[in-house]
Amino acid sequence: MFSTLNIDKDGLLYGYEIFIIKGDRAVGAESDYYAIVQCANGKVSPPLIGQVEMAADQVKITIPPNVELGCPSSQFVGVVGSNELVGTFGNGKKLTLPRKDSFWQ
C-alpha cells in the first residue's frame, strides 16, 4: 500500500493511492499482480483496477483505457522500494508515494 491521499484545510481530498495485490494465474487470474488505484484532485476517483507487470523492483500498472480515470493517464511505471513507490504516469506526472496504511483505514 502506497499513499499520499490527504484532506486539505477546506475538507477536499488530494493525492494518490496504489495498492498492489497478488493474483494467481494458476487459478484463473489474468495477471500475477493487480493494483487498486485512486486519484484525488479535490474529490476522489472511483477505485480503478489495473493489471500489474513486475520484474524485480520494476512495476508497470495498466488501467483499462475506457475508464473515466480521474488520474493523469491509464499507465504508471515505477520502482517499488522498501519505503516508497517512485514512478511516473504516462503523461509525465512524477510521484513518490510512501509505503503506509491506506487513507481509508
Stockholm file with secondary structure:
# STOCKHOLM 1.0

chainA/1-105         MFSTLNIDKDGLLYGYEIFIIKGDRAVGAESDYYAIVQCANGKVSPPLIGQVEMAADQVKITIPPNVELGCPSSQFVGVVGSNELVGTFGNGKKLTLPRKDSFWQ
#=GR chainA/1-105 SS CEECCEECTTSCEEEEEEEEEECCGGGTCSCSEEEEEEEEEESBCCCEEEEEEEETTEEEEECCTTSCCSSSCSEEEEEECSSEEEEEETTSCEEEEEBCCCTTC
#=GC SS_cons         CEECCEECTTSCEEEEEEEEEECCGGGTCSCSEEEEEEEEEESBCCCEEEEEEEETTEEEEECCTTSCCSSSCSEEEEEECSSEEEEEETTSCEEEEEBCCCTTC
//
